[in-house]
Amino acid sequence: MTTPTNLPSFWSRLSIAFGAFFKSLGDAEFAARVRDDAVGPVAAAPVAPVAPAPAPTPAAAPLRAPTPDSALQLLSLFQREARLIDFAQENLSAYADADIGAAARVVHEGCARVLREHFTIEPVRVEAEGARITLEEGFDAASVRLTGNVVGQAPFKGTLSHRGWRASKVTLPQLAEKHDARVLAPAEVEL
């Protein structure tokens, strides 16, 4: 396995994370690839011999067509409250880290405000990160992703490295019938 020598900076990774977040909201196929780990962290090669092939998986449920209006509305809220698009579109190479940190604080506070106002977010697992847990047969594979050396069948015993997040309630504002959700922030003209 080769290790990349030109790893992205924190700010590049932040931009990539936001991009993947919004692409997942607007593109169901992309979200499915992320969920199925076709993109994202590279899994370590197994050290032990590979277990026999599992039984055939039932056919995947048909994907729902995404509706971009909700994703665009959320992006608009992030722009209004946190200037997220302005931040992501800005070339940060000319700024000092302290200036970028100050801007990131404003973006963080605004994004947190949008999340608090429009979503009820709760952890998928209630155990503390680092706790040893057992996943019994029939666990919800959509809510828990196994990483590391995954061989065999449940029950699986491991360490909880991230509790996960679930939106239990979403309350986006209603849109007027003729509202163009593609306009994320209107242009401003000072007279």
GUSERO-557033 format. One record per residue (C-alpha): residue number from 1; residue in one letter; x, y, z. Coordinates in steps of 0.25 Angstrom, whole numbers. Layout:
<pakols>
pos NUM, code a, u X, v Y, w Z
...
</pakols>
This chain:
<pakols>
pos 1, code m, u 0, v 0, w 0
pos 2, code t, u 6, v 13, w -4
pos 3, code t, u 4, v 26, w 5
pos 4, code p, u 1, v 39, w -2
pos 5, code t, u 12, v 49, w 0
pos 6, code n, u 4, v 61, w -3
pos 7, code l, u -7, v 60, w 8
pos 8, code p, u -18, v 72, w 8
pos 9, code s, u -17, v 82, w 18
pos 10, code f, u -28, v 84, w 29
pos 11, code w, u -35, v 95, w 21
pos 12, code s, u -35, v 86, w 8
pos 13, code r, u -41, v 75, w 16
pos 14, code l, u -51, v 84, w 22
pos 15, code s, u -55, v 89, w 8
pos 16, code i, u -55, v 74, w 3
pos 17, code a, u -64, v 70, w 15
pos 18, code f, u -74, v 81, w 12
pos 19, code g, u -74, v 78, w -3
pos 20, code a, u -77, v 63, w 0
pos 21, code f, u -88, v 67, w 10
pos 22, code f, u -95, v 75, w 0
pos 23, code k, u -93, v 66, w -12
pos 24, code s, u -99, v 55, w -3
pos 25, code l, u -111, v 63, w 0
pos 26, code g, u -113, v 66, w -15
pos 27, code d, u -108, v 53, w -22
pos 28, code a, u -114, v 40, w -16
pos 29, code e, u -105, v 31, w -24
pos 30, code f, u -92, v 38, w -19
pos 31, code a, u -98, v 37, w -5
pos 32, code a, u -100, v 22, w -7
pos 33, code r, u -86, v 21, w -11
pos 34, code v, u -81, v 28, w 1
pos 35, code r, u -90, v 19, w 10
pos 36, code d, u -85, v 7, w 3
pos 37, code d, u -71, v 12, w 5
pos 38, code a, u -68, v 12, w -10
pos 39, code v, u -62, v 26, w -7
pos 40, code g, u -56, v 31, w 6
pos 41, code p, u -45, v 25, w 15
pos 42, code v, u -37, v 13, w 9
pos 43, code a, u -39, v 1, w 17
pos 44, code a, u -27, v -7, w 21
pos 45, code a, u -24, v -19, w 14
pos 46, code p, u -28, v -32, w 22
pos 47, code v, u -16, v -39, w 28
pos 48, code a, u -24, v -52, w 31
pos 49, code p, u -28, v -61, w 20
pos 50, code v, u -41, v -57, w 13
pos 51, code a, u -54, v -64, w 19
pos 52, code p, u -63, v -72, w 9
pos 53, code a, u -72, v -64, w 0
pos 54, code p, u -84, v -59, w 8
pos 55, code a, u -98, v -63, w 3
pos 56, code p, u -103, v -55, w -9
pos 57, code t, u -108, v -41, w -4
pos 58, code p, u -123, v -38, w -8
pos 59, code a, u -125, v -28, w -19
pos 60, code a, u -123, v -14, w -15
pos 61, code a, u -136, v -5, w -13
pos 62, code p, u -138, v 5, w -24
pos 63, code l, u -132, v 18, w -21
pos 64, code r, u -141, v 30, w -19
pos 65, code a, u -139, v 42, w -29
pos 66, code p, u -133, v 54, w -21
pos 67, code t, u -140, v 67, w -20
pos 68, code p, u -130, v 78, w -21
pos 69, code d, u -139, v 89, w -15
pos 70, code s, u -137, v 84, w 0
pos 71, code a, u -122, v 83, w -2
pos 72, code l, u -121, v 97, w -9
pos 73, code q, u -130, v 102, w 2
pos 74, code l, u -120, v 97, w 13
pos 75, code l, u -108, v 102, w 5
pos 76, code s, u -115, v 116, w 5
pos 77, code l, u -117, v 116, w 20
pos 78, code f, u -103, v 112, w 22
pos 79, code q, u -99, v 124, w 13
pos 80, code r, u -108, v 134, w 20
pos 81, code e, u -104, v 130, w 34
pos 82, code a, u -90, v 126, w 32
pos 83, code r, u -85, v 131, w 19
pos 84, code l, u -81, v 117, w 16
pos 85, code i, u -81, v 119, w 1
pos 86, code d, u -73, v 131, w 2
pos 87, code f, u -63, v 124, w 11
pos 88, code a, u -62, v 112, w 2
pos 89, code q, u -60, v 120, w -11
pos 90, code e, u -49, v 129, w -5
pos 91, code n, u -35, v 126, w -9
pos 92, code l, u -29, v 125, w 5
pos 93, code s, u -14, v 124, w 1
pos 94, code a, u -12, v 139, w 3
pos 95, code y, u -17, v 139, w 17
pos 96, code a, u -10, v 136, w 30
pos 97, code d, u -14, v 124, w 38
pos 98, code a, u -19, v 133, w 49
pos 99, code d, u -28, v 141, w 39
pos 100, code i, u -33, v 128, w 34
pos 101, code g, u -36, v 123, w 48
pos 102, code a, u -44, v 135, w 51
pos 103, code a, u -52, v 133, w 39
pos 104, code a, u -54, v 119, w 42
pos 105, code r, u -60, v 122, w 55
pos 106, code v, u -70, v 131, w 49
pos 107, code v, u -74, v 120, w 39
pos 108, code h, u -74, v 110, w 50
pos 109, code e, u -84, v 118, w 59
pos 110, code g, u -93, v 121, w 47
pos 111, code c, u -93, v 106, w 43
pos 112, code a, u -96, v 102, w 57
pos 113, code r, u -107, v 112, w 58
pos 114, code v, u -114, v 106, w 45
pos 115, code l, u -112, v 92, w 50
pos 116, code r, u -119, v 95, w 64
pos 117, code e, u -130, v 103, w 57
pos 118, code h, u -134, v 93, w 46
pos 119, code f, u -130, v 80, w 51
pos 120, code t, u -131, v 71, w 63
pos 121, code i, u -118, v 63, w 63
pos 122, code e, u -115, v 51, w 72
pos 123, code p, u -104, v 41, w 73
pos 124, code v, u -107, v 27, w 66
pos 125, code r, u -100, v 20, w 77
pos 126, code v, u -101, v 24, w 92
pos 127, code e, u -88, v 18, w 97
pos 128, code a, u -76, v 27, w 99
pos 129, code e, u -66, v 27, w 88
pos 130, code g, u -55, v 17, w 92
pos 131, code a, u -65, v 8, w 98
pos 132, code r, u -64, v -7, w 95
pos 133, code i, u -77, v -12, w 88
pos 134, code t, u -84, v -24, w 82
pos 135, code l, u -92, v -24, w 70
pos 136, code e, u -101, v -36, w 70
pos 137, code e, u -106, v -42, w 57
pos 138, code g, u -117, v -34, w 50
pos 139, code f, u -111, v -20, w 54
pos 140, code d, u -114, v -8, w 45
pos 141, code a, u -103, v -8, w 35
pos 142, code a, u -108, v 6, w 30
pos 143, code s, u -106, v 12, w 44
pos 144, code v, u -93, v 5, w 47
pos 145, code r, u -81, v 3, w 38
pos 146, code l, u -71, v -7, w 41
pos 147, code t, u -56, v -3, w 39
pos 148, code g, u -43, v -10, w 41
pos 149, code n, u -41, v -25, w 38
pos 150, code v, u -56, v -30, w 36
pos 151, code v, u -57, v -45, w 34
pos 152, code g, u -67, v -55, w 38
pos 153, code q, u -81, v -52, w 43
pos 154, code a, u -88, v -45, w 55
pos 155, code p, u -87, v -44, w 66
pos 156, code f, u -76, v -34, w 64
pos 157, code k, u -68, v -29, w 76
pos 158, code g, u -60, v -16, w 74
pos 159, code t, u -57, v -2, w 79
pos 160, code l, u -67, v 10, w 76
pos 161, code s, u -58, v 20, w 69
pos 162, code h, u -70, v 29, w 65
pos 163, code r, u -84, v 30, w 71
pos 164, code g, u -90, v 34, w 57
pos 165, code w, u -101, v 44, w 55
pos 166, code r, u -116, v 43, w 52
pos 167, code a, u -125, v 54, w 49
pos 168, code s, u -138, v 51, w 57
pos 169, code k, u -145, v 64, w 52
pos 170, code v, u -144, v 73, w 40
pos 171, code t, u -151, v 87, w 40
pos 172, code l, u -147, v 94, w 28
pos 173, code p, u -156, v 107, w 24
pos 174, code q, u -166, v 105, w 14
pos 175, code l, u -163, v 111, w 0
pos 176, code a, u -172, v 120, w -8
pos 177, code e, u -178, v 113, w -20
pos 178, code k, u -170, v 121, w -30
pos 179, code h, u -157, v 122, w -21
pos 180, code d, u -144, v 119, w -29
pos 181, code a, u -136, v 111, w -20
pos 182, code r, u -124, v 111, w -29
pos 183, code v, u -122, v 126, w -25
pos 184, code l, u -114, v 123, w -12
pos 185, code a, u -111, v 137, w -9
pos 186, code p, u -116, v 149, w -17
pos 187, code a, u -105, v 159, w -23
pos 188, code e, u -105, v 172, w -14
pos 189, code v, u -104, v 185, w -21
pos 190, code e, u -101, v 197, w -12
pos 191, code l, u -107, v 210, w -17
</pakols>
